Amino acid sequence: MRAWFARYNITMKYREKCRTPSDVNEDFPILKKYASSCWHITEFGVRNVTSTWAFLASFPHKMGSYDICRLPNIELALSLARKARINFTFIKGNVLESRDCQFAEKEVKLRWNT
């Protein structure tokens, strides 16, 4: 798959998630806007791989996502990101107890309360 086609698929997935009611779907354009100004994105709490698509649709150079469980639907995000030439990794772990969590300094950090 060519990079442009993977980017198209990420954009389509983002648009689908924008239209799918959830606790954060209305905030996706804001997430994408802020993420677009970042070179590296770190996401804590992937849950059902929903907001991940807003971050990927900003096409960062590097992205890391952490969660305590790895759900099967993260695989599509990882695959499309790799094909779109986004350096995307998923780390299974509890960020509240881990000292291994790393994120880029001087980037935008958002705290999302739901």
C-alpha positions as CSV (number, residue, x, y, z in Angstrom):
1,M,0.0,0.0,0.0
2,R,1.3,3.4,-0.9
3,A,1.8,6.1,1.8
4,W,-0.8,8.4,0.2
5,F,-3.4,5.6,0.2
6,A,-2.7,4.8,3.9
7,R,-3.1,8.5,4.7
8,Y,-6.4,8.6,2.9
9,N,-7.6,5.6,4.9
10,I,-6.5,7.3,8.2
11,T,-8.4,10.4,7.1
12,M,-11.5,8.3,6.3
13,K,-11.3,6.5,9.7
14,Y,-10.9,9.9,11.4
15,R,-14.1,11.2,9.6
16,E,-16.0,8.0,10.6
17,K,-15.0,8.4,14.2
18,C,-16.1,12.1,14.1
19,R,-19.6,11.0,13.1
20,T,-19.8,8.1,15.6
21,P,-21.2,9.3,18.9
22,S,-18.8,8.9,21.8
23,D,-17.6,10.8,24.8
24,V,-15.0,12.6,22.7
25,N,-16.1,12.6,19.1
26,E,-17.2,16.3,19.1
27,D,-13.7,17.2,20.3
28,F,-11.8,15.5,17.5
29,P,-11.4,18.6,15.3
30,I,-9.8,20.4,18.3
31,L,-7.5,17.4,19.1
32,K,-6.5,17.2,15.4
33,K,-5.8,20.9,15.3
34,Y,-3.5,20.9,18.3
35,A,-1.8,17.7,17.3
36,S,-1.1,19.1,13.8
37,S,1.4,21.6,15.4
38,C,3.3,18.7,17.1
39,W,6.1,16.6,15.8
40,H,5.7,13.9,18.5
41,I,2.4,12.9,20.1
42,T,2.0,10.8,23.3
43,E,-1.4,9.4,24.1
44,F,-2.1,8.0,27.6
45,G,-5.2,5.8,27.6
46,V,-6.2,4.4,24.3
47,R,-9.3,2.6,25.4
48,N,-11.3,1.7,22.3
49,V,-8.8,3.3,19.9
50,T,-11.1,6.3,19.3
51,S,-9.2,9.5,19.9
52,T,-6.1,7.8,18.4
53,W,-7.6,8.4,14.9
54,A,-7.8,12.2,15.6
55,F,-4.1,12.2,16.5
56,L,-3.1,10.0,13.6
57,A,-5.1,12.2,11.2
58,S,-2.7,15.1,12.1
59,F,0.1,12.9,10.5
60,P,2.8,13.4,13.2
61,H,6.3,12.2,12.6
62,K,6.2,10.1,15.8
63,M,3.4,8.9,18.1
64,G,3.3,6.6,21.1
65,S,0.2,5.3,22.8
66,Y,-0.1,3.7,26.2
67,D,-2.8,1.6,27.7
68,I,-3.2,-1.1,30.3
69,C,-4.7,-3.5,27.7
70,R,-4.1,-4.1,24.1
71,L,-7.4,-4.4,22.2
72,P,-7.4,-6.0,18.7
73,N,-8.6,-2.8,17.0
74,I,-5.2,-1.1,17.7
75,E,-3.7,-3.3,15.0
76,L,-5.4,-1.4,12.1
77,A,-4.1,1.9,13.5
78,L,-0.6,0.5,13.8
79,S,-0.7,-1.0,10.3
80,L,-2.0,2.1,8.6
81,A,0.3,4.4,10.5
82,R,3.3,2.3,9.4
83,K,2.2,2.4,5.8
84,A,1.7,6.2,6.1
85,R,5.2,6.5,7.3
86,I,4.2,7.6,10.9
87,N,6.5,6.1,13.5
88,F,3.7,4.8,15.8
89,T,4.2,2.5,18.7
90,F,1.8,1.0,21.2
91,I,3.0,0.3,24.7
92,K,1.0,-1.9,27.0
93,G,1.4,-0.7,30.5
94,N,0.0,1.3,33.4
95,V,1.4,4.8,33.0
96,L,0.6,5.6,36.6
97,E,3.0,3.0,37.8
98,S,5.6,3.0,35.1
99,R,8.8,5.0,35.0
100,D,9.4,3.9,31.4
101,C,6.9,6.4,29.9
102,Q,8.7,8.8,27.6
103,F,7.3,11.8,25.8
104,A,8.8,14.7,23.9
105,E,9.6,17.8,25.8
106,K,8.2,21.2,24.7
107,E,5.2,19.7,23.0
108,V,1.6,20.4,23.6
109,K,0.3,18.3,26.5
110,L,-3.5,18.0,26.9
111,R,-5.2,16.6,29.9
112,W,-8.6,15.2,28.9
113,N,-11.2,14.8,31.7
114,T,-14.2,12.6,31.0
